[in-house]
Amino acid sequence: MNENKAIIEGLIFAAESPLTVERIVEILREREIDRREVAMCLQELTAAHEERQGGFLLREIAGGYQFRTRPELAVWIARMKAGRPAAFTAAALETLAIVAYRQPVVKAEVDRLRGVDAGRPLRTLLERGLIRILGRKDVPGKPMIYGTTRKFLEVFGLKDLAELPTLGEFKDLAE
C-alpha cells in the first residue's frame, strides 16, 4: 500500500465523522496530493476492504467517507449492544421519518400526520442534532420549517436523502 493511501486510511479511521475528499486534500496539502489522486486512493481502499471480506467496509456517507461494519454482522453487533437503552422512542422515530420524507415540513403538518402533538419529539430530535430549523414559513404565525441534518445521514448510513427507501420498498418488506 502506498504511503498516501495508508495516511488516508488512518485519517478516516481516526475521524469522528465522515471525512470529505476536500478535507483530506486540505490535510495533505504539503504532500501536494490533488483531489483526483485522493479520489483514486479512496476508490482503491473501498475495493480492497470489499475484497478482503473483513468485519468493516469503507463507505461514502453524508458527503464523506467512513468505516462501517458489514450489514450481515448486524445480529452480532446487536447482541454486543444488548441491554443498552433504546436510543429513540417510537414517537421520536415516527416524527423523524415524517421530517425525513416530507422535508421541508412545519410542526403543524407533523402533528396532523402523527395525529398527536409532536412538540416533544421535535425538541428531542433537535437536541440530538438529527433535525434542524431551516427557517420560517411565510404564512401567518411564521411557523418553523424543519429538515434533517448531516448527522441524520451519518446515523442512518446514507450517502444522501435519495438513498432513503421508497414507500414501495416498505410495502414490499411488509409482504
Secondary structure, 3 states (H helix, E strand, C coil): CCHHHHHHHHHHHHCCCCECHHHHHHHCHHHCCCHHHHHHHHHHHHHHHHHHCCCEEEEEECCEEEEEECHHHHHHHHHHHCCCCCCCCHHHHHHHHHHHHHCCEEHHHHHHHHCCCCHHHHHHHHHCCCEEEEEECCCCCCCEEEEECHHHHHHCCCCCHHHCCCHHHHHHHHC
